[in-house]
Amino acid sequence: MPDQEYVYVVTRDGRRVSHTNHETRELAIAESAYWTRVIHTDLGGGRKVDPESVVRVVRTDRPNRIK
């Protein structure tokens, strides 16, 4: 399968965080950095939005199949 058919998506715990399909890994990494900052933001008192979540960049040819 040609490389042009693959896209990169940003996931959080196996689920997509946005509907954006990125053509390059670098663009997806930039979006994943944003989501990482959001979910690991300190709410005060040492609490975070969701410290256990993991944000990943996934290369796929079936982006609509990701949860």
All heavy atoms as TSV, in Angstrom:
chain	resi	resn	atom	element	x	y	z
A	1	MET	N	N	0.858	-1.187	0.000
A	1	MET	CA	C	0.000	0.000	0.000
A	1	MET	C	C	0.894	1.236	0.000
A	1	MET	O	O	1.790	1.340	0.813
A	1	MET	CB	C	-0.886	-0.037	1.244
A	1	MET	CG	C	-2.020	0.912	1.177
A	1	MET	SD	S	-3.179	0.642	2.541
A	1	MET	CE	C	-4.205	-0.608	1.798
A	2	PRO	N	N	0.653	2.187	-0.889
A	2	PRO	CA	C	1.489	3.396	-0.953
A	2	PRO	C	C	1.405	4.211	0.327
A	2	PRO	O	O	0.390	4.215	1.016
A	2	PRO	CB	C	0.908	4.178	-2.130
A	2	PRO	CG	C	0.113	3.201	-2.907
A	2	PRO	CD	C	-0.339	2.144	-1.952
A	3	ASP	N	N	2.500	4.929	0.611
A	3	ASP	CA	C	2.579	5.729	1.833
A	3	ASP	C	C	1.550	6.857	1.854
A	3	ASP	O	O	1.136	7.289	2.901
A	3	ASP	CB	C	3.998	6.300	1.972
A	3	ASP	CG	C	4.241	6.848	3.356
A	3	ASP	OD1	O	3.825	6.185	4.326
A	3	ASP	OD2	O	4.834	7.928	3.464
A	4	GLN	N	N	1.096	7.332	0.701
A	4	GLN	CA	C	0.143	8.449	0.655
A	4	GLN	C	C	-1.215	8.087	1.264
A	4	GLN	O	O	-1.978	8.953	1.618
A	4	GLN	CB	C	-0.092	8.913	-0.788
A	4	GLN	CG	C	1.091	9.589	-1.409
A	4	GLN	CD	C	2.055	8.595	-2.015
A	4	GLN	OE1	O	1.892	7.377	-1.871
A	4	GLN	NE2	N	3.081	9.076	-2.660
A	5	GLU	N	N	-1.513	6.815	1.388
A	5	GLU	CA	C	-2.803	6.417	1.919
A	5	GLU	C	C	-2.819	6.384	3.446
A	5	GLU	O	O	-3.855	6.192	4.044
A	5	GLU	CB	C	-3.198	5.061	1.353
A	5	GLU	CG	C	-3.422	5.122	-0.145
A	5	GLU	CD	C	-3.909	3.805	-0.692
A	5	GLU	OE1	O	-4.507	3.024	0.075
A	5	GLU	OE2	O	-3.684	3.566	-1.869
A	6	TYR	N	N	-1.675	6.536	4.061
A	6	TYR	CA	C	-1.596	6.537	5.514
A	6	TYR	C	C	-1.744	7.953	6.048
A	6	TYR	O	O	-1.308	8.907	5.422
A	6	TYR	CB	C	-0.261	5.973	5.998
A	6	TYR	CG	C	-0.166	4.481	5.852
A	6	TYR	CD1	C	0.435	3.917	4.751
A	6	TYR	CD2	C	-0.689	3.649	6.835
A	6	TYR	CE1	C	0.521	2.544	4.619
A	6	TYR	CE2	C	-0.609	2.270	6.714
A	6	TYR	CZ	C	-0.005	1.736	5.603
A	6	TYR	OH	O	0.079	0.377	5.480
A	7	VAL	N	N	-2.360	8.078	7.211
A	7	VAL	CA	C	-2.477	9.362	7.897
A	7	VAL	C	C	-2.073	9.146	9.352
A	7	VAL	O	O	-2.010	8.019	9.838
A	7	VAL	CB	C	-3.911	9.940	7.828
A	7	VAL	CG1	C	-4.279	10.291	6.411
A	7	VAL	CG2	C	-4.925	8.999	8.436
A	8	TYR	N	N	-1.810	10.239	10.027
A	8	TYR	CA	C	-1.464	10.207	11.450
A	8	TYR	C	C	-2.609	10.835	12.229
A	8	TYR	O	O	-3.121	11.887	11.844
A	8	TYR	CB	C	-0.175	10.989	11.704
A	8	TYR	CG	C	1.024	10.368	11.033
A	8	TYR	CD1	C	1.404	10.736	9.757
A	8	TYR	CD2	C	1.779	9.405	11.690
A	8	TYR	CE1	C	2.495	10.162	9.136
A	8	TYR	CE2	C	2.874	8.826	11.078
A	8	TYR	CZ	C	3.230	9.208	9.806
A	8	TYR	OH	O	4.304	8.632	9.198
A	9	VAL	N	N	-3.022	10.181	13.290
A	9	VAL	CA	C	-4.074	10.709	14.152
A	9	VAL	C	C	-3.568	10.724	15.589
A	9	VAL	O	O	-2.671	9.971	15.957
A	9	VAL	CB	C	-5.380	9.886	14.046
A	9	VAL	CG1	C	-5.961	9.976	12.659
A	9	VAL	CG2	C	-5.169	8.440	14.436
A	10	VAL	N	N	-4.151	11.596	16.394
A	10	VAL	CA	C	-3.771	11.718	17.801
A	10	VAL	C	C	-4.830	11.009	18.636
A	10	VAL	O	O	-6.027	11.254	18.478
A	10	VAL	CB	C	-3.647	13.199	18.207
A	10	VAL	CG1	C	-3.257	13.328	19.665
A	10	VAL	CG2	C	-2.637	13.911	17.323
A	11	THR	N	N	-4.367	10.104	19.503
A	11	THR	CA	C	-5.291	9.357	20.342
A	11	THR	C	C	-4.967	9.586	21.819
A	11	THR	O	O	-3.847	9.914	22.175
A	11	THR	CB	C	-5.230	7.842	20.053
A	11	THR	OG1	O	-3.942	7.359	20.398
A	11	THR	CG2	C	-5.532	7.541	18.606
A	12	ARG	N	N	-5.971	9.411	22.622
A	12	ARG	CA	C	-5.826	9.471	24.084
A	12	ARG	C	C	-6.431	8.197	24.634
A	12	ARG	O	O	-7.630	7.965	24.469
A	12	ARG	CB	C	-6.561	10.693	24.626
A	12	ARG	CG	C	-6.596	10.753	26.127
A	12	ARG	CD	C	-7.369	11.985	26.564
A	12	ARG	NE	N	-7.625	11.943	27.986
A	12	ARG	CZ	C	-8.576	12.608	28.578
A	12	ARG	NH1	N	-9.368	13.395	27.877
A	12	ARG	NH2	N	-8.748	12.519	29.871
A	13	ASP	N	N	-5.599	7.348	25.193
A	13	ASP	CA	C	-6.032	6.052	25.711
A	13	ASP	C	C	-6.769	5.235	24.639
A	13	ASP	O	O	-7.778	4.601	24.907
A	13	ASP	CB	C	-6.913	6.225	26.947
A	13	ASP	CG	C	-6.184	6.921	28.076
A	13	ASP	OD1	O	-4.946	6.838	28.112
A	13	ASP	OD2	O	-6.850	7.539	28.923
A	14	GLY	N	N	-6.273	5.279	23.410
A	14	GLY	CA	C	-6.842	4.488	22.327
A	14	GLY	C	C	-8.018	5.113	21.613
A	14	GLY	O	O	-8.562	4.530	20.679
A	15	ARG	N	N	-8.439	6.298	22.012
A	15	ARG	CA	C	-9.567	6.975	21.363
A	15	ARG	C	C	-9.090	8.277	20.745
A	15	ARG	O	O	-8.256	8.966	21.316
A	15	ARG	CB	C	-10.678	7.275	22.370
A	15	ARG	CG	C	-11.256	6.032	22.964
A	15	ARG	CD	C	-12.365	6.406	23.952
A	15	ARG	NE	N	-12.882	5.242	24.615
A	15	ARG	CZ	C	-13.851	4.475	24.140
A	15	ARG	NH1	N	-14.412	4.772	22.984
A	15	ARG	NH2	N	-14.267	3.425	24.800
A	16	ARG	N	N	-9.634	8.617	19.601
A	16	ARG	CA	C	-9.242	9.856	18.933
A	16	ARG	C	C	-9.598	11.063	19.775
A	16	ARG	O	O	-10.641	11.100	20.411
A	16	ARG	CB	C	-9.954	9.976	17.584
A	16	ARG	CG	C	-9.409	9.025	16.547
A	16	ARG	CD	C	-10.078	9.282	15.245
A	16	ARG	NE	N	-9.634	10.562	14.730
A	16	ARG	CZ	C	-9.427	10.816	13.462
A	16	ARG	NH1	N	-9.640	9.883	12.572
A	16	ARG	NH2	N	-9.042	11.994	13.060
A	17	VAL	N	N	-8.740	12.080	19.739
A	17	VAL	CA	C	-9.029	13.306	20.476
A	17	VAL	C	C	-9.547	14.406	19.560
A	17	VAL	O	O	-10.078	15.394	20.031
A	17	VAL	CB	C	-7.806	13.819	21.265
A	17	VAL	CG1	C	-7.439	12.841	22.361
A	17	VAL	CG2	C	-6.624	14.073	20.369
A	18	SER	N	N	-9.382	14.239	18.242
A	18	SER	CA	C	-9.923	15.208	17.288
A	18	SER	C	C	-10.197	14.491	15.971
A	18	SER	O	O	-9.762	13.363	15.759
A	18	SER	CB	C	-8.943	16.365	17.061
A	18	SER	OG	O	-7.840	15.934	16.295
A	19	HIS	N	N	-10.900	15.152	15.078
A	19	HIS	CA	C	-11.228	14.562	13.780
A	19	HIS	C	C	-10.178	14.858	12.725
A	19	HIS	O	O	-10.351	14.509	11.570
A	19	HIS	CB	C	-12.591	15.061	13.311
A	19	HIS	CG	C	-13.702	14.632	14.201
A	19	HIS	ND1	N	-14.152	13.330	14.255
A	19	HIS	CD2	C	-14.444	15.311	15.104
A	19	HIS	CE1	C	-15.120	13.225	15.129
A	19	HIS	NE2	N	-15.318	14.417	15.668
A	20	THR	N	N	-9.089	15.495	13.110
A	20	THR	CA	C	-8.057	15.887	12.164
A	20	THR	C	C	-7.188	14.705	11.771
A	20	THR	O	O	-6.669	13.996	12.624
A	20	THR	CB	C	-7.164	16.987	12.778
A	20	THR	OG1	O	-7.993	18.057	13.217
A	20	THR	CG2	C	-6.161	17.493	11.765
A	21	ASN	N	N	-7.026	14.496	10.458
A	21	ASN	CA	C	-6.087	13.512	9.930
A	21	ASN	C	C	-4.862	14.285	9.463
A	21	ASN	O	O	-4.962	15.129	8.576
A	21	ASN	CB	C	-6.686	12.750	8.752
A	21	ASN	CG	C	-7.852	11.886	9.168
A	21	ASN	OD1	O	-7.897	11.386	10.275
A	21	ASN	ND2	N	-8.796	11.717	8.275
A	22	HIS	N	N	-3.705	14.011	10.047
A	22	HIS	CA	C	-2.485	14.735	9.714
A	22	HIS	C	C	-1.708	13.977	8.648
A	22	HIS	O	O	-1.589	12.758	8.699
A	22	HIS	CB	C	-1.612	14.904	10.961
A	22	HIS	CG	C	-2.285	15.675	12.036
A	22	HIS	ND1	N	-2.404	17.043	12.012
A	22	HIS	CD2	C	-2.900	15.269	13.165
A	22	HIS	CE1	C	-3.050	17.448	13.086
A	22	HIS	NE2	N	-3.366	16.382	13.805
A	23	GLU	N	N	-1.145	14.716	7.693
A	23	GLU	CA	C	-0.374	14.087	6.624
A	23	GLU	C	C	1.048	13.769	7.053
A	23	GLU	O	O	1.668	12.872	6.491
A	23	GLU	CB	C	-0.360	14.984	5.394
A	23	GLU	CG	C	-1.728	15.099	4.756
A	23	GLU	CD	C	-1.697	15.886	3.467
A	23	GLU	OE1	O	-0.597	16.133	2.938
A	23	GLU	OE2	O	-2.774	16.246	2.993
A	24	THR	N	N	1.574	14.491	8.043
A	24	THR	CA	C	2.937	14.218	8.514
A	24	THR	C	C	2.924	13.954	10.013
A	24	THR	O	O	2.059	14.429	10.754
A	24	THR	CB	C	3.882	15.405	8.243
A	24	THR	OG1	O	3.449	16.529	9.011
A	24	THR	CG2	C	3.917	15.763	6.768
A	25	ARG	N	N	3.910	13.200	10.439
A	25	ARG	CA	C	4.043	12.884	11.867
A	25	ARG	C	C	4.326	14.139	12.675
A	25	ARG	O	O	3.853	14.280	13.805
A	25	ARG	CB	C	5.157	11.854	12.049
A	25	ARG	CG	C	5.331	11.397	13.464
A	25	ARG	CD	C	6.265	10.198	13.551
A	25	ARG	NE	N	6.546	9.824	14.906
A	25	ARG	CZ	C	5.740	9.134	15.699
A	25	ARG	NH1	N	4.573	8.740	15.233
A	25	ARG	NH2	N	6.064	8.842	16.931
A	26	GLU	N	N	5.076	15.073	12.118
A	26	GLU	CA	C	5.423	16.306	12.828
A	26	GLU	C	C	4.178	17.120	13.176
A	26	GLU	O	O	4.075	17.674	14.268
A	26	GLU	CB	C	6.397	17.143	12.017
A	26	GLU	CG	C	7.788	16.547	11.898
A	26	GLU	CD	C	7.861	15.349	10.954
A	26	GLU	OE1	O	7.012	15.250	10.026
A	26	GLU	OE2	O	8.751	14.509	11.146
A	27	LEU	N	N	3.232	17.204	12.251
A	27	LEU	CA	C	1.984	17.931	12.525
A	27	LEU	C	C	1.191	17.234	13.636
A	27	LEU	O	O	0.610	17.890	14.505
A	27	LEU	CB	C	1.142	18.038	11.255
A	27	LEU	CG	C	1.698	18.918	10.149
A	27	LEU	CD1	C	0.850	18.783	8.891
A	27	LEU	CD2	C	1.752	20.364	10.608
A	28	ALA	N	N	1.165	15.923	13.596
A	28	ALA	CA	C	0.447	15.173	14.625
A	28	ALA	C	C	1.117	15.325	15.983
A	28	ALA	O	O	0.446	15.433	17.008
A	28	ALA	CB	C	0.363	13.702	14.232
A	29	ILE	N	N	2.441	15.364	16.009
A	29	ILE	CA	C	3.163	15.548	17.271
A	29	ILE	C	C	2.866	16.920	17.869
A	29	ILE	O	O	2.723	17.056	19.080
A	29	ILE	CB	C	4.673	15.326	17.062
A	29	ILE	CG1	C	4.937	13.842	16.848
A	29	ILE	CG2	C	5.482	15.855	18.231
A	29	ILE	CD1	C	6.353	13.498	16.456
A	30	ALA	N	N	2.746	17.941	17.021
A	30	ALA	CA	C	2.407	19.280	17.511
A	30	ALA	C	C	1.032	19.270	18.176
A	30	ALA	O	O	0.839	19.867	19.234
A	30	ALA	CB	C	2.454	20.291	16.376
A	31	GLU	N	N	0.059	18.581	17.564
A	31	GLU	CA	C	-1.266	18.505	18.177
A	31	GLU	C	C	-1.227	17.661	19.452
A	31	GLU	O	O	-1.887	17.988	20.434
A	31	GLU	CB	C	-2.293	17.917	17.214
A	31	GLU	CG	C	-3.676	17.905	17.827
A	31	GLU	CD	C	-4.749	17.324	16.947
A	31	GLU	OE1	O	-4.481	17.009	15.775
A	31	GLU	OE2	O	-5.874	17.182	17.449
A	32	SER	N	N	-0.444	16.596	19.457
A	32	SER	CA	C	-0.376	15.759	20.661
A	32	SER	C	C	0.244	16.518	21.829
A	32	SER	O	O	-0.139	16.310	22.982
A	32	SER	CB	C	0.396	14.471	20.396
A	32	SER	OG	O	1.769	14.717	20.253
A	33	ALA	N	N	1.185	17.424	21.546
A	33	ALA	CA	C	1.770	18.251	22.608
A	33	ALA	C	C	0.705	19.140	23.235
A	33	ALA	O	O	0.672	19.324	24.455
A	33	ALA	CB	C	2.915	19.086	22.055
A	34	TYR	N	N	-0.184	19.684	22.411
A	34	TYR	CA	C	-1.281	20.504	22.923
A	34	TYR	C	C	-2.162	19.679	23.864
A	34	TYR	O	O	-2.479	20.105	24.981
A	34	TYR	CB	C	-2.113	21.059	21.766
A	34	TYR	CG	C	-3.444	21.600	22.213
A	34	TYR	CD1	C	-3.531	22.849	22.812
A	34	TYR	CD2	C	-4.616	20.858	22.079
A	34	TYR	CE1	C	-4.753	23.346	23.255
A	34	TYR	CE2	C	-5.828	21.338	22.510
A	34	TYR	CZ	C	-5.892	22.583	23.098
A	34	TYR	OH	O	-7.096	23.057	23.536
A	35	TRP	N	N	-2.575	18.488	23.424
A	35	TRP	CA	C	-3.454	17.658	24.244
A	35	TRP	C	C	-2.772	17.181	25.517
A	35	TRP	O	O	-3.406	17.066	26.564
A	35	TRP	CB	C	-3.988	16.476	23.439
A	35	TRP	CG	C	-5.026	16.914	22.474
A	35	TRP	CD1	C	-4.894	17.044	21.126
A	35	TRP	CD2	C	-6.353	17.339	22.778
A	35	TRP	NE1	N	-6.051	17.523	20.568
A	35	TRP	CE2	C	-6.968	17.702	21.559
A	35	TRP	CE3	C	-7.081	17.444	23.947
A	35	TRP	CZ2	C	-8.285	18.164	21.503
A	35	TRP	CZ3	C	-8.388	17.909	23.883
A	35	TRP	CH2	C	-8.974	18.257	22.679
A	36	THR	N	N	-1.480	16.927	25.441
A	36	THR	CA	C	-0.735	16.529	26.633
A	36	THR	C	C	-0.740	17.649	27.657
A	36	THR	O	O	-0.947	17.412	28.858
A	36	THR	CB	C	0.705	16.139	26.268
A	36	THR	OG1	O	0.660	15.040	25.354
A	36	THR	CG2	C	1.501	15.735	27.489
A	37	ARG	N	N	-0.535	18.892	27.205
A	37	ARG	CA	C	-0.590	20.038	28.130
A	37	ARG	C	C	-1.972	20.167	28.752
A	37	ARG	O	O	-2.109	20.448	29.941
A	37	ARG	CB	C	-0.216	21.330	27.403
A	37	ARG	CG	C	1.249	21.554	27.231
A	37	ARG	CD	C	1.572	22.963	26.783
A	37	ARG	NE	N	0.830	23.391	25.604
A	37	ARG	CZ	C	1.195	23.163	24.340
A	37	ARG	NH1	N	2.298	22.502	24.095
A	37	ARG	NH2	N	0.466	23.587	23.336
A	38	VAL	N	N	-3.015	19.957	27.958
A	38	VAL	CA	C	-4.383	20.110	28.467
A	38	VAL	C	C	-4.681	19.075	29.555
A	38	VAL	O	O	-5.171	19.422	30.628
A	38	VAL	CB	C	-5.416	19.992	27.319
A	38	VAL	CG1	C	-6.827	19.850	27.860
A	38	VAL	CG2	C	-5.320	21.199	26.407
A	39	ILE	N	N	-4.391	17.821	29.302
A	39	ILE	CA	C	-4.804	16.792	30.271
A	39	ILE	C	C	-3.878	16.696	31.468
A	39	ILE	O	O	-4.250	16.104	32.483
A	39	ILE	CB	C	-4.946	15.405	29.612
A	39	ILE	CG1	C	-3.616	14.896	29.106
A	39	ILE	CG2	C	-5.980	15.431	28.529
A	39	ILE	CD1	C	-3.662	13.457	28.659
A	40	HIS	N	N	-2.682	17.284	31.372
A	40	HIS	CA	C	-1.767	17.259	32.510
A	40	HIS	C	C	-1.644	18.620	33.190
A	40	HIS	O	O	-0.729	18.841	33.969
A	40	HIS	CB	C	-0.386	16.751	32.068
A	40	HIS	CG	C	-0.415	15.320	31.655
A	40	HIS	ND1	N	-0.429	14.289	32.546
A	40	HIS	CD2	C	-0.467	14.747	30.430
A	40	HIS	CE1	C	-0.472	13.139	31.897
A	40	HIS	NE2	N	-0.501	13.387	30.611
A	41	THR	N	N	-2.581	19.517	32.919
A	41	THR	CA	C	-2.596	20.834	33.540
A	41	THR	C	C	-2.869	20.706	35.033
A	41	THR	O	O	-3.769	19.968	35.462
A	41	THR	CB	C	-3.683	21.719	32.896
A	41	THR	OG1	O	-3.371	21.880	31.524
A	41	THR	CG2	C	-3.762	23.075	33.556
A	42	ASP	N	N	-2.118	21.449	35.811
A	42	ASP	CA	C	-2.304	21.452	37.256
A	42	ASP	C	C	-3.512	22.321	37.592
A	42	ASP	O	O	-3.565	23.493	37.246
A	42	ASP	CB	C	-1.049	21.990	37.943
A	42	ASP	CG	C	-1.086	21.832	39.446
A	42	ASP	OD1	O	-2.087	21.311	39.978
A	42	ASP	OD2	O	-0.098	22.232	40.088
A	43	LEU	N	N	-4.491	21.739	38.273
A	43	LEU	CA	C	-5.708	22.460	38.650
A	43	LEU	C	C	-5.576	23.143	40.003
A	43	LEU	O	O	-6.509	23.774	40.471
A	43	LEU	CB	C	-6.898	21.496	38.685
A	43	LEU	CG	C	-7.251	20.829	37.366
A	43	LEU	CD1	C	-8.367	19.822	37.584
A	43	LEU	CD2	C	-7.663	21.868	36.342
A	44	GLY	N	N	-4.423	23.011	40.614
A	44	GLY	CA	C	-4.225	23.574	41.941
A	44	GLY	C	C	-4.305	22.475	42.985
A	44	GLY	O	O	-5.051	21.518	42.842
A	45	GLY	N	N	-3.523	22.620	43.995
A	45	GLY	CA	C	-3.529	21.624	45.054
A	45	GLY	C	C	-2.916	20.299	44.628
A	45	GLY	O	O	-3.194	19.267	45.225
A	46	GLY	N	N	-2.130	20.318	43.541
A	46	GLY	CA	C	-1.492	19.096	43.074
A	46	GLY	C	C	-2.378	18.198	42.235
A	46	GLY	O	O	-1.969	17.138	41.811
A	47	ARG	N	N	-3.624	18.640	41.975
A	47	ARG	CA	C	-4.529	17.832	41.157
A	47	ARG	C	C	-4.340	18.175	39.683
A	47	ARG	O	O	-4.094	19.308	39.334
A	47	ARG	CB	C	-5.977	18.097	41.536
A	47	ARG	CG	C	-6.322	17.666	42.932
A	47	ARG	CD	C	-7.760	17.956	43.249
A	47	ARG	NE	N	-8.112	19.276	42.711
A	47	ARG	CZ	C	-9.333	19.648	42.343
A	47	ARG	NH1	N	-10.324	18.812	42.465
A	47	ARG	NH2	N	-9.578	20.841	41.861
A	48	LYS	N	N	-4.490	17.177	38.830
A	48	LYS	CA	C	-4.393	17.378	37.391
A	48	LYS	C	C	-5.674	16.909	36.735
A	48	LYS	O	O	-6.444	16.149	37.325
A	48	LYS	CB	C	-3.199	16.630	36.809
A	48	LYS	CG	C	-1.882	17.177	37.333
A	48	LYS	CD	C	-0.723	16.535	36.651
A	48	LYS	CE	C	0.564	17.180	37.149
A	48	LYS	NZ	N	1.730	16.659	36.479
A	49	VAL	N	N	-5.912	17.366	35.506
A	49	VAL	CA	C	-7.136	17.011	34.791
A	49	VAL	C	C	-7.253	15.497	34.669
A	49	VAL	O	O	-8.257	14.909	35.036
A	49	VAL	CB	C	-7.169	17.669	33.397
A	49	VAL	CG1	C	-8.364	17.195	32.598
A	49	VAL	CG2	C	-7.203	19.184	33.529
A	50	ASP	N	N	-6.242	14.852	34.123
A	50	ASP	CA	C	-6.257	13.399	33.971
A	50	ASP	C	C	-4.819	12.894	33.872
A	50	ASP	O	O	-4.320	12.628	32.784
A	50	ASP	CB	C	-7.048	13.010	32.731
A	50	ASP	CG	C	-7.343	11.520	32.670
A	50	ASP	OD1	O	-6.915	10.790	33.584
A	50	ASP	OD2	O	-7.994	11.096	31.716
A	51	PRO	N	N	-4.144	12.737	34.992
A	51	PRO	CA	C	-2.722	12.390	34.962
A	51	PRO	C	C	-2.426	10.983	34.452
A	51	PRO	O	O	-1.306	10.686	34.073
A	51	PRO	CB	C	-2.290	12.539	36.414
A	51	PRO	CG	C	-3.527	12.332	37.197
A	51	PRO	CD	C	-4.639	12.894	36.349
A	52	GLU	N	N	-3.403	10.107	34.420
A	52	GLU	CA	C	-3.188	8.726	33.985
A	52	GLU	C	C	-3.292	8.541	32.478
A	52	GLU	O	O	-2.892	7.504	31.951
A	52	GLU	CB	C	-4.194	7.800	34.678
A	52	GLU	CG	C	-4.143	7.856	36.193
A	52	GLU	CD	C	-2.794	7.429	36.751
A	52	GLU	OE1	O	-2.217	6.452	36.231
A	52	GLU	OE2	O	-2.318	8.082	37.697
A	53	SER	N	N	-3.852	9.501	31.757
A	53	SER	CA	C	-4.046	9.371	30.315
A	53	SER	C	C	-2.733	9.434	29.554
A	53	SER	O	O	-1.807	10.126	29.937
A	53	SER	CB	C	-4.961	10.478	29.784
A	53	SER	OG	O	-6.280	10.204	30.133
A	54	VAL	N	N	-2.695	8.702	28.448
A	54	VAL	CA	C	-1.531	8.679	27.577
A	54	VAL	C	C	-1.966	9.145	26.190
A	54	VAL	O	O	-2.914	8.613	25.609
A	54	VAL	CB	C	-0.936	7.259	27.492
A	54	VAL	CG1	C	0.236	7.225	26.531
A	54	VAL	CG2	C	-0.518	6.774	28.863
A	55	VAL	N	N	-1.279	10.156	25.669
A	55	VAL	CA	C	-1.558	10.680	24.340
A	55	VAL	C	C	-0.531	10.095	23.383
A	55	VAL	O	O	0.663	10.134	23.646
A	55	VAL	CB	C	-1.495	12.228	24.323
A	55	VAL	CG1	C	-1.694	12.751	22.928
A	55	VAL	CG2	C	-2.535	12.804	25.265
A	56	ARG	N	N	-1.018	9.532	22.268
A	56	ARG	CA	C	-0.135	8.908	21.286
A	56	ARG	C	C	-0.460	9.389	19.880
A	56	ARG	O	O	-1.582	9.788	19.603
A	56	ARG	CB	C	-0.305	7.392	21.308
A	56	ARG	CG	C	0.218	6.734	22.538
A	56	ARG	CD	C	0.255	5.224	22.361
A	56	ARG	NE	N	0.891	4.608	23.508
A	56	ARG	CZ	C	0.240	4.009	24.489
A	56	ARG	NH1	N	-1.057	3.941	24.470
A	56	ARG	NH2	N	0.896	3.488	25.499
A	57	VAL	N	N	0.530	9.275	19.003
A	57	VAL	CA	C	0.341	9.506	17.583
A	57	VAL	C	C	0.304	8.132	16.923
A	57	VAL	O	O	1.191	7.315	17.133
A	57	VAL	CB	C	1.480	10.360	16.992
A	57	VAL	CG1	C	1.362	10.445	15.489
A	57	VAL	CG2	C	1.484	11.744	17.609
A	58	VAL	N	N	-0.749	7.888	16.139
A	58	VAL	CA	C	-0.936	6.589	15.510
A	58	VAL	C	C	-0.937	6.770	13.995
A	58	VAL	O	O	-1.630	7.640	13.468
A	58	VAL	CB	C	-2.272	5.953	15.959
A	58	VAL	CG1	C	-2.508	4.632	15.270
A	58	VAL	CG2	C	-2.310	5.798	17.460
A	59	ARG	N	N	-0.162	5.944	13.302
A	59	ARG	CA	C	-0.149	5.945	11.838
A	59	ARG	C	C	-1.112	4.861	11.382
A	59	ARG	O	O	-1.005	3.708	11.781
A	59	ARG	CB	C	1.253	5.643	11.329
A	59	ARG	CG	C	1.359	5.613	9.830
A	59	ARG	CD	C	2.803	5.381	9.434
A	59	ARG	NE	N	2.936	5.358	8.009
A	59	ARG	CZ	C	3.386	4.321	7.319
A	59	ARG	NH1	N	3.757	3.221	7.943
A	59	ARG	NH2	N	3.482	4.379	6.012
A	60	THR	N	N	-2.074	5.226	10.544
A	60	THR	CA	C	-3.101	4.273	10.167
A	60	THR	C	C	-3.589	4.522	8.744
A	60	THR	O	O	-3.501	5.641	8.245
A	60	THR	CB	C	-4.287	4.333	11.149
A	60	THR	OG1	O	-5.255	3.355	10.777
A	60	THR	CG2	C	-4.930	5.704	11.162
A	61	ASP	N	N	-4.102	3.485	8.122
A	61	ASP	CA	C	-4.765	3.645	6.838
A	61	ASP	C	C	-6.269	3.534	7.011
A	61	ASP	O	O	-7.020	3.593	6.051
A	61	ASP	CB	C	-4.260	2.613	5.828
A	61	ASP	CG	C	-4.553	1.188	6.243
A	61	ASP	OD1	O	-4.871	0.968	7.427
A	61	ASP	OD2	O	-4.452	0.291	5.384
A	62	ARG	N	N	-6.732	3.385	8.250
A	62	ARG	CA	C	-8.163	3.305	8.570
A	62	ARG	C	C	-8.482	4.234	9.745
A	62	ARG	O	O	-8.832	3.771	10.839
A	62	ARG	CB	C	-8.544	1.877	8.943
A	62	ARG	CG	C	-8.361	0.923	7.818
A	62	ARG	CD	C	-8.605	-0.467	8.313
A	62	ARG	NE	N	-9.118	-1.279	7.246
A	62	ARG	CZ	C	-9.740	-2.409	7.419
A	62	ARG	NH1	N	-9.943	-2.872	8.625
A	62	ARG	NH2	N	-10.155	-3.112	6.384
A	63	PRO	N	N	-8.370	5.552	9.564
A	63	PRO	CA	C	-8.535	6.473	10.692
A	63	PRO	C	C	-9.931	6.452	11.298
A	63	PRO	O	O	-10.101	6.734	12.467
A	63	PRO	CB	C	-8.227	7.839	10.101
A	63	PRO	CG	C	-8.445	7.694	8.649
A	63	PRO	CD	C	-8.095	6.262	8.320
A	64	ASN	N	N	-10.946	6.110	10.524
A	64	ASN	CA	C	-12.303	6.095	11.065
A	64	ASN	C	C	-12.576	4.868	11.925
A	64	ASN	O	O	-13.574	4.800	12.607
A	64	ASN	CB	C	-13.327	6.179	9.937
A	64	ASN	CG	C	-13.231	7.490	9.200
A	64	ASN	OD1	O	-12.878	8.504	9.784
A	64	ASN	ND2	N	-13.508	7.484	7.923
A	65	ARG	N	N	-11.671	3.896	11.909
A	65	ARG	CA	C	-11.851	2.685	12.699
A	65	ARG	C	C	-11.349	2.846	14.127
A	65	ARG	O	O	-11.636	2.019	14.978
A	65	ARG	CB	C	-11.106	1.510	12.047
A	65	ARG	CG	C	-11.679	1.086	10.740
A	65	ARG	CD	C	-12.880	0.223	11.013
A	65	ARG	NE	N	-13.480	-0.196	9.775
A	65	ARG	CZ	C	-13.826	-1.440	9.526
A	65	ARG	NH1	N	-13.623	-2.358	10.425
A	65	ARG	NH2	N	-14.386	-1.735	8.391
A	66	ILE	N	N	-10.559	3.880	14.395
A	66	ILE	CA	C	-10.065	4.091	15.753
A	66	ILE	C	C	-11.238	4.530	16.607
A	66	ILE	O	O	-12.033	5.374	16.218
A	66	ILE	CB	C	-8.930	5.130	15.766
A	66	ILE	CG1	C	-7.743	4.565	14.980
A	66	ILE	CG2	C	-8.515	5.484	17.184
A	66	ILE	CD1	C	-6.610	5.533	14.818
A	67	LYS	N	N	-11.351	3.955	17.780
A	67	LYS	CA	C	-12.493	4.189	18.682
A	67	LYS	C	C	-12.936	5.621	18.725
A	67	LYS	O	O	-12.259	6.544	18.783
A	67	LYS	CB	C	-12.140	3.735	20.086
A	67	LYS	CG	C	-11.873	2.294	20.195
A	67	LYS	CD	C	-11.504	1.984	21.621
A	67	LYS	CE	C	-10.968	0.574	21.727
A	67	LYS	NZ	N	-10.472	0.262	23.014
